[in-house]
Amino acid sequence: MIIVQDKLVSDDVVERQFICNLSACKGACCWEGDYGAPLEKDELAILDSIQEKVRPYLSPAGIAAIEAQGPHTWFEGMKEHGTPLIDGGPCAYMTYDALGVAQCGIEMAWKAGEIDFQKPISCHLYPIRVEKFEHFGSEALNYDRWDICSAACQLGEKEQVPVYQFVKSAIIRKWGQDFYDELDGAAQFMKTQDS
C-alpha cells in the first residue's frame, strides 16, 4: 500500500498490468454483476439532467428500464446509488455496436458532442474501484480482479501497461494531473526498489 496525497493506493494498482481487450470480452463488465455502475452523489443530478440527450443512444429495453426505475437506482447490497439494470442484467445505458460489443450510450452522446459528461467515473476508472472512508475524509484505490477481465490482464502483461497507466485519463479527470504525477513517481520509485 502506498499513500499519494491523502489516498491509499493498493500496490496492485501500480504492479499489475491491464488493457481492456474488447474484442475478447465484448464489454462484459457492462452486463455482468449484480449491481449497476456505482455513482457519485454529484453524478445523480447529472444523469437526471442529460436523459433527453442520451435517450437516442439507448436500446428500447434500456429506455424502458430507466422509465421504470429512474436514471439511477439505490442498491442496498452495495449501499450506494448505481445505474439501473435491465431485468437485473445489463446496465440500462448499455447498447451494442455492429460487432456485438457493448458500448455506453452516455459515452456515445458525449462523443457526439451532445453532452459534456463522458460517463460515470466508476466506469472510466475500472478496474480501479474506490473505497470511501467518509469518517476520515479519505479514499482507497483498489484493483478489482474479475475473471471476465482475464484477456485484459493478458494483454496488459504482453504490453507491460500497469493498471494506473491504463486509466490515466480517468485518474486525471477524478483527482487531477498532480495526483497522477505523484502516483507515477511513486510507481517508478517502487520499480527501482524491486530491481
HULINKA-V887782 format. One record per backbone hydrogen bond with DSSP energy under -0.5 kcal/mol. NH is the residue of the N-H (numbers start at 1). CO is the residue of the C=O. If there is no record, write none. Layout:
# HULINKA-V887782
nh=NH co=CO
nh=NH co=CO
This chain:
# HULINKA-V887782
nh=2 co=9
nh=4 co=2
nh=4 co=7
nh=7 co=4
nh=8 co=139
nh=9 co=2
nh=9 co=7
nh=10 co=8
nh=10 co=141
nh=13 co=10
nh=14 co=10
nh=14 co=11
nh=15 co=11
nh=16 co=12
nh=18 co=161
nh=19 co=152
nh=22 co=20
nh=24 co=21
nh=25 co=21
nh=26 co=22
nh=28 co=25
nh=30 co=27
nh=31 co=28
nh=32 co=28
nh=39 co=81
nh=43 co=40
nh=44 co=40
nh=44 co=41
nh=45 co=41
nh=46 co=42
nh=47 co=43
nh=48 co=44
nh=49 co=45
nh=50 co=46
nh=51 co=47
nh=51 co=48
nh=53 co=50
nh=54 co=50
nh=55 co=51
nh=56 co=52
nh=57 co=54
nh=58 co=55
nh=59 co=94
nh=63 co=59
nh=64 co=60
nh=65 co=61
nh=66 co=62
nh=67 co=63
nh=68 co=64
nh=69 co=65
nh=70 co=66
nh=73 co=82
nh=75 co=73
nh=75 co=80
nh=76 co=74
nh=78 co=75
nh=79 co=75
nh=80 co=75
nh=82 co=73
nh=83 co=37
nh=86 co=90
nh=87 co=85
nh=89 co=86
nh=91 co=30
nh=92 co=84
nh=94 co=91
nh=95 co=103
nh=97 co=101
nh=100 co=97
nh=102 co=26
nh=103 co=95
nh=105 co=93
nh=105 co=103
nh=108 co=104
nh=109 co=105
nh=110 co=106
nh=111 co=107
nh=112 co=108
nh=113 co=110
nh=114 co=109
nh=115 co=109
nh=118 co=116
nh=122 co=38
nh=123 co=120
nh=124 co=120
nh=125 co=121
nh=126 co=122
nh=128 co=125
nh=129 co=142
nh=131 co=129
nh=131 co=140
nh=132 co=130
nh=133 co=138
nh=134 co=132
nh=136 co=133
nh=137 co=133
nh=138 co=133
nh=139 co=6
nh=140 co=131
nh=141 co=8
nh=142 co=129
nh=142 co=140
nh=144 co=127
nh=144 co=142
nh=145 co=143
nh=149 co=146
nh=150 co=147
nh=153 co=149
nh=154 co=150
nh=155 co=151
nh=156 co=152
nh=157 co=153
nh=158 co=154
nh=159 co=155
nh=160 co=156
nh=161 co=156
nh=162 co=160
nh=163 co=16
nh=164 co=13
nh=165 co=162
nh=166 co=162
nh=167 co=163
nh=168 co=165
nh=171 co=167
nh=172 co=168
nh=173 co=169
nh=174 co=170
nh=175 co=171
nh=176 co=171
nh=176 co=172
nh=180 co=176
nh=181 co=177
nh=182 co=178
nh=183 co=179
nh=184 co=180
nh=185 co=181
nh=186 co=182
nh=187 co=183
nh=188 co=184
nh=189 co=185
nh=190 co=186
nh=191 co=187
nh=192 co=188
nh=193 co=189
nh=194 co=190
nh=195 co=191
